[in-house]
């Protein structure tokens, strides 16, 4: 049995970043979230093991709020578990 994943890229503005990442964390099939600025610099990587723990996710969301105030455009790269066939 092999595990495969689906990767998608989502373009968001700074004001929508926190809300979008919060929704992704609440989904059950996200393995990893990578947040990059418009120049391709990686600001944050959130593995699923961290995102699954709500106590740890809260400070990450707070940090994203600060980050969103500094940069206007972001790319969110979402790695999801592939649906079982």
C-alpha positions in Angstrom: 0.0 0.0 0.0 1.4 3.4 -1.0 0.3 6.7 0.3 0.0 9.4 -2.3 -0.8 13.1 -1.9 -2.4 15.9 -3.8 -0.7 19.3 -3.9 -2.6 22.5 -4.7 -1.6 26.1 -4.7 -3.9 28.9 -3.5 -3.3 32.6 -4.0 -4.6 34.8 -1.2 -4.2 38.3 0.0 -2.8 39.2 3.5 -6.3 39.9 4.9 -7.6 36.5 3.9 -4.5 34.4 5.0 -5.5 33.7 8.6 -9.0 32.7 7.8 -8.0 30.4 4.9 -5.2 28.7 6.9 -7.6 28.2 9.9 -10.1 26.4 7.6 -7.4 24.2 6.2 -6.2 23.2 9.6 -9.7 22.2 10.6 -10.0 19.9 7.6 -8.9 16.4 8.3 -7.1 15.5 5.1 -4.3 18.2 5.1 -0.8 16.8 5.6 1.2 19.9 5.3 0.7 23.7 4.7 3.5 25.9 3.3 3.1 29.7 3.2 5.2 31.7 0.7 5.3 35.4 -0.1 5.0 36.8 -3.6 8.7 36.4 -4.2 8.7 32.7 -3.3 10.3 32.9 0.1 8.9 30.4 2.5 7.6 32.0 5.7 6.1 29.0 7.5 5.6 25.3 7.1 2.9 23.6 9.2 3.1 19.8 9.3 -0.1 17.9 10.1 1.2 16.7 13.4 1.4 20.3 14.6 -1.8 21.4 13.0 -3.8 18.5 14.5 -3.1 19.8 18.0 -5.3 22.8 18.6 -3.2 24.1 21.5 -0.2 24.5 19.2 -2.3 25.7 16.3 -3.4 28.9 18.1 0.0 30.5 18.3 0.6 29.6 14.7 -2.5 31.5 13.7 -1.5 34.5 15.8 1.9 34.5 14.0 0.1 34.4 10.7 -1.9 37.5 11.7 1.3 39.4 12.2 2.8 38.0 9.0 -0.3 39.0 7.0 0.1 42.6 8.1 3.6 42.8 6.6 3.0 41.2 3.1 0.2 41.7 0.7 0.1 38.5 -1.4 0.7 34.9 -0.4 0.7 31.5 -1.9 -0.5 28.7 0.2 0.7 25.3 -0.8 -1.5 22.5 0.5 -0.5 18.9 0.5 -3.5 16.6 1.1 -3.9 12.9 1.6 -5.2 11.3 -1.6 -8.7 9.9 -1.3 -8.8 6.1 -0.8 -9.8 4.2 -4.0 
